[in-house]
Structures are given as C-alpha cells and as structure tokens.
Amino acid sequence: MKFKSILAGFAGVVIVAGAAAFAYAWHGSIDPINPPDPASFDPGLVAKGAELAAVGNCTACHTKPGNPSFSGGLALPTPFGTIYSTNITPDPETGIGRWSQAAFQRAMREGVRRDGAHLYPAFPFDHFTLVSDADDKALYAYLMTRRPVKQVAPDNTLPFPLDIRMAVAGWKLLFFDQGAYQNKDSETVAWNRGAYLANGLGHCGACHTPRNGLGAEKSDKHFAGGEQEGWTAFALDGSSPAPVAWNADSLYAYLRQGWHEDHGLANGPMAEVTGNLGRLPDQDVHAIATYISSLMPQAASGTLASGDDIRKRSQTAGLALASASAADTSTPRGRGETIYRAACSVCHDSGRPLPFGGVDLHLSSTIHAPDAQNAINTVLFGLPATSGRQSAIMPNFAPTMTDAQLSDLLAYLRQDVAQKPAWDDVASRAADTRSGKIKVSVRPSDGIERGPDNIGAQDK
C-alpha cells in the first residue's frame, strides 16, 4: 500500500507538472480580421513606423534579395538548421493581412504567431518584447500599409524535435524575460532612449553578444562580441579591438554615415544597419551612441592612442615602405609585403579621405581583431558599389589572389601594421569561405537589400 501511495503521488506530480508545462506552452489563436484599409492609418503614425522598421532592420531578414520588400523567404542559417523568414506584407493569404493589432503585438511581446504557434528565436522576440505598446502600434501601421505580396516562405529545415514549435516553450522558460523596457532612473533621458532602441527594436545584442550552446545570448557577456552571417560582430564593451577608443561622437558619426575616419567603413551586416539608420532623426542616433559608448570603459580612460597619433606613425611607416628595397620573399611576411605594395598601398596609403579613400589599416579593427574572418571576407569579396549613387568601393580579390597569397598578405598586416602575431588558420579558412562552407553575406557599402520594387525607396 505504501508503495502504491508513493507511486500514485509521483504520478500525480508528473500529471500536474505536465499540465502546468502544457498550460505554459500552449497559446490559443487570435481571430483573423479583414485586412484594414491602408487609408485608415494616420500618416504620422505610419511615418513613425517607418523609422522604427529602420531601427529594427526589418527589411534585412524579411526580404530575399531580388524579391519585393518584406515578402520573406530569406534563408537564415543557424547552428541547428535553416530557418526562412516569413512574409510580413499585408497579403491576407501568405502575409499578415489578417493579423489584428493584438496578434501583431503578441508576436512582438511574446514570440507567438496569430495561430498560437511559437516563433523561433531567429525572430528576436527576446529583444522585441522590450518595445512599447505605442511603438508596436506604429510599426503595425507601417507594415499594414505596404504593398501586399503573395509569397510563401520555404519550409524550415530543422531536425526533430526542434521542428516541433512547442519545444520553443522550453527555450523561453530558460532564457526569455518578457516585458517592456523600464527606464533606469539613475541614467539620463538620452541614455535610456539609446538603451531602449539598442536593446529593443535595434536588437544589437543579437549580433554583438556571444551565444551559448542552445543559441541564447550569454547574459553575462552583453555586447562582448558575436558572429552573424559569416562575420565577426566586434565587441562593444571594454574588449573592443579598436586601436582608437570609441566615444559618443565617433559612434554617432559612424552610425549616421556608415564610416568614421578613425574606424573605417561599415561592412557585412553592419553596413545594412548603418544604411537603415539613415532614416532616423539625429537625436535617436545620438541616443544609441550615448548608450553604447557608456559600455566602453576605454573610451573614458583615454588610454588608447588618438587617430591623429596613429596616422602620424603610419605616414612615417608608409614613407619607409615606399623607400625600402624589395621585401624578402622567403618569408610569409615578406611575400605579404610585396603583395601589399602591388595591390593595396595605392588606395590604403594614398591619403585620400574616407569614405572614398582606403582606410589607414593601422586604424582598422579588422586587422587588430583576434579573429581573421572579417579580414578574409573583405579581401575576397571587397566592397561592392551601391547602385544609383556615389559610394565607397573596394575590388574583390577572390579571382586573382590564392589562399596562400591571402595568408601571406594578412601575415604582413598583422605583424607590421597591427604589430600582433599572425593568424595561423588563414589559408584553410579562406578555402572554406570560397567554397561556401563558411557562409558569408556580401552587401554594398550602404548595406540596403534592394528588390525590384524598392530601388531608391525600399518601403514603397
């Protein structure tokens, strides 16, 4: 009897726990609506939503290059499989045309679709939960006034049991803190605004924070650097590899224009971010810069050299390089110097100012970084020109430079320019990058994905 009582008690606990888990994981559907008339939305609210969509970089994930804006279908590789972004145009059959404001807000705040299914955290609801009700309303108004596009995203390719959306509830239980952003009374209005934008819609940590084995951001490593789309997203804390300290002014200029004379050009996914931030008012970009610079203690300490100091040293080094005899080609460093003189110095030592001159590589975070991937990407793929406007440009050297030559070039730049040990895995990583084993996104200097309907005006 005693054993039966224990067994019954255990079974009861299991049943109660299972019921509680199901109650936590299950969400009901929200009734569909008839697609609202775009004219029913206040134009001012739509304009505000356009700015918020730019902060969220929504077009980046929800637009497959060559397709209409926000129509989805972009493959998002993850360590667990490929997830395809969804159609968020107001098409009633394949998009969100039948989503109410309440359904949209639940997706943003809780990571749950209109039909009650959990969204995968490739959609960064762990950041979007911070967004205010008013901003969710504006973003909804903007998206519901876009051109409807009938397009179905491909099926995700995830292994069992990750292909069961209910499993996301367990991930949420471990890593998801739901709720809108709360201001910190000890900080300024600008700091709070910047924290709200950067950690909410801007979801900067999705790239700039390392992740654990289950794909969640490490809460104790906020902005300590991460990876995205084959690029390293540099640390935005005290471990930043920048040879010149960032401050609020330089961060503002970089975010506003996509480059800064002491830090170079935005490339890879970051080019898309700075391209979209061009829609924001100055005060919001200033606020983001104020918040992020506060996380970089070296900016306040003044321990790093200034850009002018480094430029003076690099000019001296450039004169010495120009007058030096041929390099010793028996060493990787010497062969790399020869390649640099022939292929790189004409731009990078020209003295032409950014963004149309090559960055002084003594100032480059890419060359000073602990990881070689960004340098490999930049040499192989260059910086494509932006269509229809003046832009920074760098040729791609993938067709003309072997993996061994690229390794030699980076050995020279690391040892002579950054004065750091050469990376030891460049040739093999370059080969993996060329083959597509390492998947890398390549974008023009303003980073904006342009479909056939959005050249020059991505929201129309």
N, C-alpha and C positions, 0 to 999 in steps of 0.2 A: 504493500500500500504506500509505504513511504517513497519507494522508487517511482511508482506511478504518479504520486503527487508532485515529485520533483520534475518528472518528465512533462506532466501537464503544465506545470508552472513555466518550464522552459519554452514549451510550445506556445504558451500564451504570450511570453515576452517576444518570441520571434514574430508571432502574428501582429502584435501591437507595433513592433518596430517596423515590420514590413508595411503595415498600413500607414504608419507615420511617414515612411520613406516615399510611398506612393503618393500620399497627400502632398508632400513637398514637391515631388517631381511632376505631378500631373497639373496641367492647366487647361481650362476649357477654351473653346473657340469663342471669338467675338463676332457677332453677326456682321455679315457683309453689308455694305452700303452701295447705293448707286453712285458712280463717280461724280464728285462735285463739279459744278461749273467753274472753270478757271476764273471767270469774271467775278465769282462770289468772294474771292480773296482780296483783301485790302492790298493795293500795290506797295504800300510802305512795308507791310509785313512780308511780302514776297521779296522785296529788296533786302530786308534784314536776313531772310532765309538764305539768299544767295551768298551773303557774306559768311554765314555760318557753315554753309556747304563747302565754302572755300577753306575755312578753318579745318573742317573735318576731312578735306581732301577726298570727298566722296567720289568724284569722277575717277580717281586713280584706280580704285578697286572695282567700281561698278561700271566701267567702260572697257570693253575689249578694243584695242587699237584697230581702227578702220570701221568700227560699228558706231551706231548712234550713241550719244551720251546717255549714261545711266542705264543702258539696256542690259547690263550684266554679261555673264559668260566668260569673264576673265579667270584664267586658271591661277589659283593661289596655292603654290606648293607649300606643304608643311612637313615636319618630320613624320607625320602619321598618315600622309596621303595627300591627294589633291582635292581642294575644295573650290568650287566655281561660284563666283559672285552672282547674286540674283539681280533680276530686273527690278529697278525701283522707279521706273517711269509709271505714270498713272494708267497704263493699259489695264483694262478690267479683267482680262483673262490670264495674262502672263506676268503682270506687274503688280503694283499696289493700288490700282484704281478703286478697288472695293474695300480698301482699308479705311476705317474711321480714324479720327484723331486719337481716340483712345487706344486703338490697336497699334498705331504707329508709336505712341508713347510707351506702351508696354514693351514693344520690341527694343526701344532705346533704353528704357529704365531697367527691364528685367531680362532681356535677351530671349524673348518668346514671340513666335510668329502669331499672326492673326488666328490661325487654325489651332493654336495651343502647343505646337511643337517647339522644342528648344532650338535656339540658334547656336551654331558652333561659335566658339570664341575667336575664330578668324574674323568674325564681325566683332569689333572691340566693345561689346556692351559693358565690359568691366570698366571702361572709360566713359562711355556714353551715358551710363547711369548717373553721372555727376551733372548732366545737363539740366538746366532749369525747365520748368513747365512752359514758361513763356518762349524760350528758345526752341524747344521741341515744336511748339505751335508754329513758329515762324519757319522752321525747316520743313515741316509738313506742308505749309502753304507753298513754299518754293517748289518742292518736288511734285506736288499735285498740279502745278501749272506748267510743267514741262511737256514736251511733245510725247504722247503715248507711242510706245514701240512694242509691237507684238514679237516677242522673242523669248524662248525658253532656254534656260541655262542647262548645260550638260549635267548628268548625274555625278555627284561626288564619288571619288574612288577611295573609300576608307575601308580598312579591314574590320571584321567582326571583333569585338562588339561595338567598335567606335561608330559603325554605320547605324547604330540604334540611337536616335536622338535623345531618348530618355536617359542614356548614360551621361549626357552633359549635366544632368542634375547633380550627379556626384561630384563633378568638377566644380560646379558652382558652390556646393556645400563646403568644399575645401578652400576655394580661392576667391569667391565672389562676394564683395561687400556692396550691397545695393543701397542707393540713396543719393540724393542731390548734393552738390558741393556746399559745404558750410564755410563761410568766411572765418579767417583767423583774426580775432580782434587785435592781436599784437602786431599785425602787419598792416602796411599801407593799402589804400584803395587800389593803386596800380599793381602791387604785388598780388593781391587777391584776385584781381581781374586776370592777371597773367597766369596764375596757378589754375584758375578755373578753365581758361582756354587751352592751356598746355596739357593739363591732365584730363580734361573732359573731351570736348569735340576734337581738339588737336591730337589726342592720344599719342603724344610724343614718346611716352614710355614704351609703346608697342614696338618701337624700333630701338630705342636708346637704352632699354633695360634688358639685362640678360634673363633667360628663362630657365625654369627647372625641367626635369625630365618629363613632366606632364604638360609642358607648354605654357605654364603660368609665369608671369613676371615675378622675379625674386623681390619680395617686398623690402628686404634689407639691402638691395643693390639698386635702388632707384636712380635711374639715369647713369648707371655705371658702364654703359656701352652694350650694344647688342648686334644682331645681324638681321638683315632683311634683303630679300631678292638678290642674294649673291654679293651684297655689300656689307661692310662693317659700318654700323652707325656709331660714331665715336662717342666716348663718354662725355657727359655734360656735367660731371662733378669734378672733384679735385684731381681725378686721374686722367683728365683730358690730355691727349698727346700734343696739343697745340704748342709750338715753341714760343708763341707770343700769347700772353694771357688774354682771354676774352673779357670784355666788360659789357655793361649795358649798352653803351654807344656802338661798339663794334658788332654786337649781336643784333642790334636794331638794324644797322646798315646791311648786314649780311641777309637777314630775313626779309628786309624790304626790297633789296635789289638783286639778291642771289649771289653776291660776291662781296669781298672786303679785301682791301689792299694788303692787310696783314695775315689774311687767312685763305685767300684764293676763292675759287668758284664752287658753288654747289654742284654736285654731280650725283648720278644714280637717283634713287628715290628722293633724295633731299632736294634735287633740282625741281621735282614736281611740287614739293612742299612750298618752296620759296616762290615758284611760279603762281601757285594758287593764293598765297598770302598777299600777292599784289592787289587783291580785291579788298583787303581790309583797310579800315581807317588807320592813320598813323598811331593814334593813341592805343589801339589794341596791339599793334606790333611792338610798340614801346613797352606795353604791359608784359607781353610774353618775354621780351628781353630782360626786363627788370626781374621777373621771377627766376628765369633760368640763370642769370648771372649771379643771383644770390646763392646758388648751389655750387658755385665755383670759387672756393676759398682762395685759390691762387690769384684770382683777379684782384682781390682786395689786398693781398700781401705784397704785390709788386716785386716778387722775387724773380720773375722771368724777364728776359730781355725785351726791349721795345722793338717794334717793327723797324724803326729807323736804325737802331744799333745793328740789327741783323742785316739790313740792306747794305749798310756801310761795309760790314765784313764780307758780304757776298760779292760786292763790287770789287773789293781787293782780290778776293779769290778768283773772280772772273777775269780780271786783268792778268793774274798769274797764269791762269789756264790758257788764255789766248797767246801768251808769250812763251809758254812752255814747249819743249820739244815733244816729239811723238811719244805717246804713252807706251809703256812696256806691255806688249800684248801677250806675254807669257802667263799673266795672272788674270783672274776674272775681273778684278778691279780695274786693271789696265785696259783690258778689252772693253769694259763698260765705259771707261772714259773716252775711248775712241768713238764708240757709238754715240755717246752724248754729244761730243763735238760735232759729229756729222749730222745727227738727226734732231737734236733737241736744243742746242745752245742758241741757234738762230732766233728762236722765239723766247726761250726762258731766260736768256741773258741779254735780250735786246734793250731792256729798259723801257719798253712801251708799257704804259699803264694798263691795268685791268679795266674793263673785262676783255679787251681785245688783244692785249699782250699776254704772253705766257707768265704765269705766276713765278716769282722767285722761289725756287724749290727749297731754299733754306727756310722759308716760312711755311712750308707745306706740312699739315698734319698727316697727310697720307704717307710721306716719306719718313716721318718721325714715329708713326704708329707701330705698335708691337706686332701687327699682322700685315701680311703682304697683299691681301686680296684686292684692296682698293687700288693699289698701285698697278697690279696686274691688269685689272679691269680697264683702268684709264689708258694704259699703254696699248692694250689690244684693241679696244673699241673707240678710243678717243672721245671727242665731244661733238656729236652731230650738230649741224646748224639748225636753227629754228626756222620753220617755213614762214615766209612772208614778212620777215623783219630782220633787222640787224641783230647779230648775236655773237657771243663768243664761240670759237670753234677750235677743235684740235683734230688733226688727222688720226685715223686708226692705223696702227702698225701691225695688225694681225697678218695682213698679206705679205709683209716684207721683212718681218723680224721673227726669227726662230725662237723657240722656248729657251734654248741655251743662251742666245744673244740677249733676250729679255732678262734672264737671270744675271748675266754679266752687267747689264746696264743698272739694274737695281742694286747689285753689289757695290758699284761705284757710288751711286746716290746715297746709299745707306752709310758707307764708310767715310766718304769725303764730304758729303753735304750734311747729312744728319749726324755724322760722327758717332754712329752706332754700329753694332755688329751686323753683318749681312744676314738677311733672312736665309734659312737653309733649305727651304722647300719650294722655291720659286718655280723652277722648271717643271716639276711634276704638277703643281697647282695650275700653272699656265696651260699645260696639256689638258687637264681636266676642265678648265674653263673653255678652251677652244672646242672641246668635244661636246660640251653641254652637260657633262656630268655635274659640274658646278653651274647652276642656272643663274644667269646674270641678266637683269633688266638694263636696257640702254635707252636713254632718252635725250632729247635736245636740251640745250642749256637752260631753257625756261621750264623744262620738265613736263609740259602740259600734253596729255594724251589728246590727240585730235582725230575725231571721227569725221565722216563726210558731212555731217550737219553742224559741226562746231569749230570749223577753222576760223579763228579770229574772234569767236564768240561762243564759248563752249556751252553756254546754258540755254541756247536758243534751239 
